[in-house]
Amino acid sequence: MTTTAAFLPRELDARSGDGLDIRLLWHPSDDALTVTVADARTEEFFVIPVAREHAYDAFRHPFAYAAAPRPQSTLMAA
């Protein structure tokens, strides 16, 4: 029997500072990676889908990847 927890995103890395909370997540349901950024100063939250080969770079520099045109990126207010 498969549990719902098996499909939940798994945190691979996280860092916080200066009002930013940045997480690198793996989504086992579709084997995808995303970087999430929560900005407490502006109350914004966004998700950046990233390719495996760029995951760590996107985690270290999320605003550079958020600025790049990506049809799958989502910008949501918190």
C-alpha positions in Angstrom: 0.0 0.0 0.0 1.4 3.4 -1.0 1.0 6.2 1.6 0.4 9.9 0.8 3.7 10.7 2.5 5.6 8.9 -0.3 4.3 11.6 -2.7 5.0 14.7 -0.5 8.0 16.9 -1.4 11.2 16.2 0.4 13.5 19.0 1.6 17.1 18.5 0.3 18.5 21.7 1.6 17.4 24.9 3.3 18.8 28.2 4.4 17.4 31.4 6.0 18.6 34.9 6.5 17.7 38.5 6.1 14.0 37.7 5.9 14.5 35.1 3.2 13.6 31.4 3.6 15.0 29.3 0.7 14.4 25.6 0.2 15.5 23.0 -2.3 12.7 20.4 -2.7 12.5 17.1 -4.5 9.1 15.9 -5.6 9.1 12.1 -5.8 5.7 11.9 -7.6 7.3 13.3 -10.8 11.0 13.3 -9.9 11.1 17.1 -10.2 13.2 19.6 -8.3 12.1 23.1 -7.2 13.5 26.0 -5.3 11.1 27.9 -3.1 11.7 31.4 -1.8 9.6 33.1 0.9 10.4 36.7 1.5 9.1 38.0 4.8 10.0 41.6 3.9 7.7 41.7 0.8 5.4 38.8 1.8 6.1 37.1 -1.5 6.5 33.5 -2.1 7.6 31.9 -5.4 8.6 28.5 -6.8 11.3 27.9 -9.4 11.3 24.6 -11.2 14.9 23.7 -11.9 16.8 21.0 -13.9 19.0 18.7 -11.9 22.2 20.1 -13.3 21.2 23.6 -12.1 19.5 22.7 -8.8 22.4 23.7 -6.4 23.2 26.9 -8.4 19.5 27.9 -8.3 19.4 27.2 -4.6 22.4 29.5 -4.0 21.2 32.2 -6.5 17.4 31.9 -6.7 16.8 35.5 -7.8 18.9 35.0 -10.9 16.8 32.0 -11.8 13.6 33.7 -10.9 14.4 36.5 -13.3 15.1 34.1 -16.2 12.1 33.5 -18.5 10.7 30.1 -17.4 7.2 29.1 -18.6 6.8 26.8 -15.6 7.7 29.3 -12.9 5.0 30.6 -10.6 4.8 33.8 -8.6 2.3 33.8 -5.8 1.7 36.3 -3.1 1.9 34.8 0.4 
